Amino acid sequence: MAFASVTTSSDRPTSGLPADALEQRFASLKAQGRKALVCYLTAGHPSPDVSVALLRAVAEAGADVIELGVPFSDPMADGPVIQASSQRALDHGFTFDRTLDLVREAALDVPVVLFSYLNPIFAAGANALQRAADAGVRGILITDLPVGADPKLERWLSDGPLSYVRLVAPTTPAARMAEIGLNGRGFVYLISRMGVTGMRDDLPPDLAETMARLRASTTLPVCVGFGISRPEQARAVADLADGVVVGSALVQAADRDGIDGAASLVRALRAGLDAR
């Protein structure tokens, strides 16, 4: 893959939101003393016809950022709920470019971060990041590209028109946390526990210690995901972090109870965060 030239800081993608909308959202929340609610949805799930309305409903219900999963055939880091949603979207013919069409049509007033494995982005071509920015995407998170694994590819992502959100695990050493913080933008996504995505009954006992190490390594906002599904969990995590990420519970609510069920969960989570 030959990498195309990247967008310069003076270039502005064609979208209603500014290029640095993700950074602006976290700065605004900090100024208000509020915590971010980051909501994950899979593009094309539960169906292509419903997906646009679901995105809009989740944004209107209180999401500050939406992570939009690019369907992939081998989502190794995801649990059964998100795996099933990805497969359903693939069965409907959803691709990287159809995901961008979805973002363009939804025209959300909250920042959208593409949540993807490397393969779909790599296969989309050298101008994939610019096409995403032009469609209205403002950030990208790659689940299977550890820091230092491919410096050239990492530079393509970090120097591109999208805020490159990096992942940190509980086992990540402090030196690597610092490197991730220096090379990321928007926020850092802290995986609360090892394993795959999915709902859990309790929070990891070492979360506060992991957060302390990460805070000492970066000045970027930190959002915590993996296992958060209830308002009281979100509230407890928000006491430590700048935001929470909710995925499997939201995908399951959309699957089981439709748009209204998903929106209801988002409102409950939003109320839990704001009640701190």
Long-range contacts (C-beta under 8 A, 24 or more apart in sequence): 1-122, 1-125, 1-126, 2-126, 3-126, 3-152, 3-156, 4-126, 4-127, 4-130, 6-129, 6-130, 6-156, 6-159, 6-160, 6-161, 7-130, 7-133, 7-160, 7-161, 11-161, 13-130, 13-133, 13-134, 13-136, 13-161, 14-134, 15-133, 15-134, 15-135, 15-136, 15-138, 16-107, 16-109, 16-136, 17-109, 17-111, 17-136, 17-138, 19-133, 19-138, 19-161, 20-138, 20-163, 21-111, 21-138, 22-65, 22-111, 22-113, 22-138, 22-139, 22-163, 22-165, 22-185, 22-186, 22-187, 23-163, 23-185, 23-186, 25-64, 25-65, 25-110, 25-111, 26-186, 26-187, 26-221, 26-242, 26-243, 29-64, 29-242, 29-243, 30-221, 30-242, 34-273, 34-274, 35-238, 35-241, 35-242, 35-243, 35-244, 35-273, 35-276, 36-64, 36-65, 36-187, 36-221, 36-223, 36-242, 36-243, 36-244, 37-62, 37-63, 37-64, 37-65, 37-234, 37-243, 37-244, 37-246, 37-266, 37-269, 37-270, 37-273, 38-63, 38-64, 38-65, 38-66, 38-67, 38-113, 38-223, 38-225, 38-243, 38-244, 38-245, 38-246, 39-63, 39-65, 39-66, 39-67, 39-245, 39-246, 39-247, 39-250, 39-266, 40-66, 40-67, 40-68, 40-69, 40-82, 40-115, 40-225, 40-245, 40-246, 40-247, 40-250, 40-251, 41-66, 41-67, 41-68, 41-69, 41-250, 41-251, 41-254, 42-68, 42-69, 42-71, 42-82, 42-85, 42-86, 42-88, 42-89, 42-251, 43-68, 43-69, 43-70, 43-71, 43-89, 43-94, 43-98, 43-99, 43-102, 44-71, 44-88, 44-89, 44-92, 44-94, 44-98, 44-99, 44-102, 45-71, 45-85, 45-86, 45-88, 45-89, 45-251, 45-254, 45-255, 46-85, 46-88, 46-254, 46-255, 46-258, 47-88, 47-92, 48-92, 48-93, 48-94, 48-98, 50-254, 50-258, 50-259, 51-102, 52-102, 52-105, 52-106, 53-259, 54-254, 54-259, 54-262, 55-102, 55-106, 55-108, 56-106, 56-108, 57-259, 57-260, 57-262, 57-263, 58-250, 58-262, 58-263, 58-266, 59-108, 59-109, 59-110, 60-263, 61-262, 61-263, 61-264, 61-266, 61-267, 61-270, 62-266, 62-267, 62-269, 62-270, 63-110, 63-266, 63-270, 64-110, 64-243, 65-110, 65-111, 65-112, 65-113, 65-139, 65-243, 66-108, 66-110, 66-111, 66-112, 66-113, 67-112, 67-113, 67-114, 67-115, 67-141, 67-245, 67-247, 68-99, 68-102, 68-103, 68-112, 68-113, 68-114, 68-115, 68-137, 69-115, 69-116, 70-96, 70-99, 70-114, 70-115, 70-116, 70-117, 70-120, 70-121, 71-95, 71-99, 71-120, 72-116, 72-117, 72-119, 72-120, 74-117, 74-119, 75-117, 76-117, 76-144, 76-196, 77-143, 77-144, 77-196, 77-197, 78-196, 78-197, 79-196, 79-197, 79-198, 79-248, 80-198, 81-197, 81-198, 81-199, 81-248, 81-251, 81-252, 81-255, 82-197, 82-247, 82-248, 82-251, 84-255, 85-251, 85-255, 95-120, 96-120, 96-121, 96-123, 96-124, 96-128, 97-124, 97-131, 100-131, 100-132, 100-135, 100-137, 101-135, 103-132, 103-135, 103-136, 103-137, 104-135, 104-136, 106-136, 107-136, 108-136, 111-138, 111-139, 112-136, 112-137, 112-138, 112-139, 113-137, 113-138, 113-139, 113-140, 113-141, 113-163, 113-165, 113-186, 114-139, 114-140, 114-141, 114-162, 115-141, 115-143, 116-140, 116-141, 116-142, 116-143, 117-142, 117-143, 117-144, 118-142, 118-143, 118-144, 118-145, 118-153, 122-153, 129-156, 129-157, 129-160, 129-161, 129-162, 130-160, 130-161, 132-161, 132-162, 133-160, 133-161, 133-162, 137-162, 138-162, 138-163, 139-163, 139-164, 139-165, 139-185, 139-186, 140-164, 140-165, 141-165, 141-166, 141-167, 141-189, 143-167, 147-176, 147-179, 147-180, 147-183, 148-176, 148-179, 154-183, 158-183, 158-184, 158-185, 165-189, 167-191, 168-214, 169-194, 170-194, 170-204, 170-206, 170-207, 170-210, 174-213, 174-216, 174-217, 177-213, 177-214, 177-217, 177-218, 178-217, 178-218, 180-217, 180-218, 181-217, 181-218, 181-219, 181-220, 182-218, 184-218, 184-220, 185-220, 186-220, 186-221, 187-220, 187-221, 187-222, 187-223, 187-242, 187-243, 188-214, 188-218, 188-220, 188-221, 188-222, 188-223, 189-223, 189-225, 189-245, 190-214, 190-222, 190-223, 190-224, 190-225, 190-241, 191-225, 191-226, 192-224, 192-225, 192-226, 192-227, 192-228, 192-237, 193-226, 193-227, 195-226, 197-225, 197-226, 197-247, 197-248, 198-226, 198-227, 198-248, 199-227, 199-229, 199-248, 199-249, 199-252, 200-226, 200-227, 200-228, 200-229, 203-227, 203-228, 203-233, 203-236, 203-237, 207-237, 207-240, 208-240, 211-240, 211-241, 230-272, 231-268, 231-269, 231-271, 231-272, 231-273, 232-272, 234-269, 234-272, 234-273, 235-272, 235-273, 235-275, 235-276, 238-273, 238-276, 239-276, 244-269, 244-273
